[in-house]
Amino acid sequence: MATDRIFRNGRIHTLDARGTRAEAVGVVEGRIRAVGTREAVRAAMPPGVPEIDLGGRTVLPGFIDAHNHFLATGEALGAVDVFYPRVGSIEGLVAAIAAAAARTPAGRWIRAVGLNHAKFPDGRPPTRWDLDRATRDHPVLVQHVSGHWALVNSAALATRSLDERTPDPQGGRLVRDAQGRLTGLCLDAAMGLVQPVAVDIGSHGPNFHVEALLDELLVDLDRATRAYLAAGLTTVCDPQVTRRELAVYREARRRGRLGVRTVCMPLSHQLHELRAVGLAGPFGDEWLAVGGMKFYADGTLIGGTAAFSEPDAGCHAPGGLLYWPPDELAAMIREAHAAGWQVGVHAQGDRAIEIALDAIERAMRAAPRAEPRHRIEHAGLPTPTQLDRIAALGIIAVNQPRYLHDSGDEFLRRLGPRADRLQPLRDELTRGIAVVLSSDAFVASYRPLDTIAASVSRRTRGGVPIGLDQELTVEEAVRCHTVEAARAIFMEDHLGSLEPEKLADLVVLDRDPFVTPPDEIPDVPVRMTVVGGEIAWRAGPD
């Protein structure tokens, strides 16, 4: 049961339409009763309600991540960690897998997450023969940092009965060397061929829905929940949900272990079945809900399979990879829109964005309806003309500016001057586009303060500016991670700002990010995270 309480003596940014500042928030039965001075809030509350002294700290609405692979992040946090800079070379990768093999029974799968060979000294993609040096007794799968492709060893290929005669699936590619041999690199939809998966999603996206026991997945979810609450995250939207993920979220809810509000975007392979039973989001409650439906247009910007109209020097497939012929994608989106779904289309390169916009526009013209709030997920490199179309269609741009920090140095080498137009947040705002900031965790840091800092500073890991004319102010960035994120998931009546009758989700910070130098924002400590009025996480005693 929610506990009534007053949070007082804070520097409270309500983020309401008036930009109100306050010093106290009163909570009754999990919702905000009053916001204002301590005296005004005290007067609006029942007698005897306990007060929590915030010690002058800063309070913001709980952060909302509108594109966050919640369960998959929990799995990644428990997998072999090969993210850069922990692993910065092929030899380092081999050593990490060998160490995992030494503690893993022979024949059991070894899974690692975070491969980023673009940061290795020679930039050479590792191959299955490199992994074979670590172990031949275990099937090994190393997931790329993008989540869109994987590297496997020879044992994994043999376990899955894959060889040179195996054809490439639609929307994917098994990379081969000059002699036609499989190198172990499996791009986009080919991921579904190289590991035991719980759900066959066909060519509807990269398949990281691996077989696992329910109780193991609940442990993974617990791991992510603790990390998210410690970062100030109170609501997430998982943009790739199959029956596997939904079963875990439902069971966590049943057991009282779903500590972060969760909105699920079913993957498009379920469109016909969900339409047959008459289901379309938004549907659910304040803890677990179904939102929009997720579609894939192209591959990954970080992993070099995004579809551009001009060549990408780091591309692993000529012209990038498209998951569907444009007419097929358009037909699915038209069906989803007509059935009442909000659609979210993964589109990174400008060629894929054009295909997605054509499909959405045709669907909206064929079956007009009020405010569908369709989304472009990532919107990596839209042209100015495409931004005009996004604005005219009322499409929400769901951005991940942390990419610019993590991989900006590689983007500048591969794309040249075009890289400065990646994630054009300022141009989006200027056109009146609804701009949302999100993480795409596990691909990038799940910490909202990292994302906010990246959108404000727009500097690469190496300190190089990347599109400084597209930077946001801190206040704009915070609103895009709260107010606008709530609207993207149709929950603006309940979340996103600190106002009476809204859910009492808030984060308490030791410093005010609005007056903190951008490069110091990631280091601002989170003191407390409150969900529904309950203190879900705190850093420790004052």
C-alpha positions, -999 to +999 in steps of 0.1 A: +000+000+000+012+035-008+023+056+021+011+092+025+040+116+030+054+150+023+087+156+007+099+190+018+129+214+017+137+206-019+146+226-050+117+211-070+115+215-108+078+205-115+082+208-153+046+218-156+036+242-184+043+272-163+078+261-152+068+262-116+094+258-088+084+245-054+098+234-021+074+206-012+054+178-027+025+160-008+016+125-017-016+106-009-022+070-020+006+071-046-005+103-063+005+139-059-020+158-037-002+192-037+029+210-049+041+243-035+054+258-003+057+236+028+029+255+044+006+252+014+013+215+010+009+208+047-025+225+047-036+203+017-026+170+034-044+149+060-032+155+096-002+136+109+014+128+075+051+122+080+076+146+064+109+137+047+135+165+047+153+166+013+180+189+027+178+214-002+184+188-029+170+190-064+138+171-073+128+162-109+100+140-122+110+104-124+129+099-157+110+080-185+130+061-211+108+056-241+131+032-259+148+009-235+153-029-238+145-035-201+148-073-198+176-075-224+196-050-204+192-072-173+205-101-194+234-080-207+244-070-172+247-107-163+265-117-194+303-117-202+312-080-205+332-072-236+321-035-239+348-010-247+370+000-229+369-032-209+378-050-241+397-030-266+414-055-289+409-089-305+434-104-280+414-089-252+382-104-266+399-138-268+411-136-233+377-126-219+360-156-237+388-180-226+383-169-190+346-175-193+352-209-208+375-219-179+345-215-155+318-229-178+311-267-183+320-280-218+291-279-242+273-250-226+267-218-244+289-188-236+273-154-243+290-121-243+277-086-249+292-054-261+317-062-290+328-029-306+357-038-329+355-003-345+375+009-314+401-019-317+436-006-328+433-020-364+395-019-366+395-055-380+363-074-373+371-106-353+362-139-368+351-173-356+387-184-359+397-158-333+370-172-309+382-207-316+415-198-300+395-191-268+375-224-268+364-252-292+345-269-264+317-244-260+294-227-285+301-190-282+280-160-292+293-125-288+267-098-294+277-066-310+272-034-290+245-024-315+224-055-307+220-060-345+246-086-352+267-112-335+299-132-338+300-169-332+327-195-331+330-227-351+313-248-324+282-225-325+280-228-363+282-266-360+256-267-332+232-248-354+241-268-385+252-238-405+277-239-433+287-223-466+255-237-482+232-218-458+215-190-476+212-155-462+178-148-447+157-118-457+169-088-438+202-104-428+235-117-439+260-144-430+293-128-437+317-148-458+354-144-466+370-144-500+369-182-502+332-182-494+337-195-458+315-183-430+335-159-409+311-162-379+297-127-383+259-127-385+242-095-394+207-084-384+181-110-392+208-137-395+211-136-357+181-158-355+200-186-373+230-188-350+215-193-315+187-212-298+159-187-297+127-188-277+106-171-304+109-172-341+105-136-353+115-142-389+127-111-406+110-087-382+142-077-364+174-088-348+166-119-327+181-117-292+152-135-277+172-165-265+159-195-247+161-192-209+142-203-178+115-180-165+132-178-130+165-169-146+149-141-166+132-128-134+167-126-118+179-107-149+149-083-146+156-078-109+192-068-118+180-042-143+154-029-119+179-022-092+202-004-117+174+016-132+161+028-099+196+038-088+198+059-120+165+077-113+145+057-140+109+051-130+092+042-163+105+024-194+091+015-228+105-018-241+105-014-279+108-051-289+085-073-269+076-109-278+057-134-258+089-142-240+094-107-226+057-102-218+056-134-198+085-122-177+070-087-171+036-102-162+051-127-138+072-100-122+040-079-118+022-109-103+050-115-078+053-078-069+088-076-085+081-051-113+097-021-097+098+001-128+066+010-147+068-009-180+052-002-214+056-029-240+058-024-278+049-058-294+072-067-323+055-066-357+056-104-362+026-105-339+005-081-359-020-106-374-025-125-342-031-093-322-054-079-348-074-111-348-082-107-311-089-070-315-060-058-294-043-025-300-024-003-276-024+017-255-039-009-232-031-018-196-026+000-163+000+023-146+024-006-140+023-028-171+008-017-204+009-024-241+019+006-262+027+009-299+039-017-323+076-020-334+087-023-370+122-024-385+132-006-417+170-009-417+199-021-397+223-005-373+242+028-375+268+017-350+273-017-366+274-004-402+241-018-417+220+014-417+205+022-451+219+055-465+214+071-498+252+078-499+278+052-490+288+047-454+326+040-453+320+016-424+291-003-440+291-041-437+266-045-465+264-025-497+238+002-493+229-010-458+204-037-449+166-033-453+145-058-434+117-055-459+110-044-495+094-009-491+060-021-503+059-050-478+068-027-449+042-002-461+015-029-462+022-039-426+022-004-413-010+004-431-026-027-415-014-017-381-025+019-384-059+009-396-062-014-366-056+015-342-019+009-334+006+036-328+036+024-349+073+029-340+096+023-370+133+017-365+150+038-392+186+050-389+198+060-424+181+086-446+171+060-471+153+040-444+137+071-429+123+080-464+108+045-467+093+047-432+078+082-438+063+071-471+047+041-454+033+061-424+020+089-447+002+064-470-013+047-440-025+080-425-041+091-457-058+058-463-073+057-427-073+092-411-075+092-373-069+118-346-033+120-332-019+085-338+015+097-324+035+074-347+072+073-339+105+071-358+129+052-335+164+066-337+159+089-367+197+088-371+204+110-401+172+126-415+175+152-442+160+186-438+132+177-461+125+146-441+124+167-409+097+188-426+077+157-433+081+144-398+068+177-385+039+178-409+028+143-400+030+148-363+055+120-359+076+117-327+113+115-330+127+091-304+164+100-302+195+085-285+222+112-284+245+090-262+255+074-295+274+106-303+295+102-272+301+065-275+307+061-313+310+097-325+346+094-334+338+065-357+308+083-372+331+112-381+355+089-398+329+070-417+304+097-426+326+128-428+307+161-426+273+142-426+281+131-390+274+166-377+238+161-388+233+129-368+205+133-341+196+169-353+178+177-321+178+215-325+164+213-360+137+190-347+127+213-320+128+243-343+103+226-366+079+218-338+087+181-338+080+162-305+116+153-294+121+124-270+154+114-255+160+078-247+189+054-241+184+023-263+199+004-234+216-022-235+232-006-266+241+026-246+241+037-210+207+034-193+215+063-171+193+093-180+219+118-168+244+103-194+219+108-221+210+144-211+247+153-209+253+139-244+225+160-259+239+191-243+276+187-249+276+168-282+311+157-279+326+123-287+344+101-263+376+116-277+364+151-269+357+161-306+326+183-312+299+167-334+271+189-346+274+216-319+246+236-336+222+208-327+228+209-289+199+212-264+198+232-232+197+212-200+161+222-194+151+211-229+169+178-225+153+171-191+118+178-206+126+155-235+134+127-210+103+133-189+074+154-203+078+145-240+087+109-232+054+105-213+035+118-243+053+093-266+038+065-245+003+081-241+009+086-203+012+124-201-020+125-179-002+104-153+036+110-157+062+134-168+057+164-145+050+169-108+014+181-107-016+173-086-034+140-095-003+126-113+015+096-101+041+104-074+072+094-093+103+116-086+140+115-084+161+134-059+196+146-070+224+159-048+231+187-073+209+207-097+217+197-133+202+230-146+232+249-131+258+221-135+285+223-162+275+198-190+306+176-186+298+172-149+261+162-153+268+124-155+285+126-121+256+142-103+247+117-076+212+103-074+201+104-038+166+089-039+141+075-064+104+075-055+078+055-074+042+059-065+051+078-034+073+049-021+110+053-017+121+026-042+158+033-039+180+056-018+218+060-018+220+057+020+217+078+052+223+115+050 
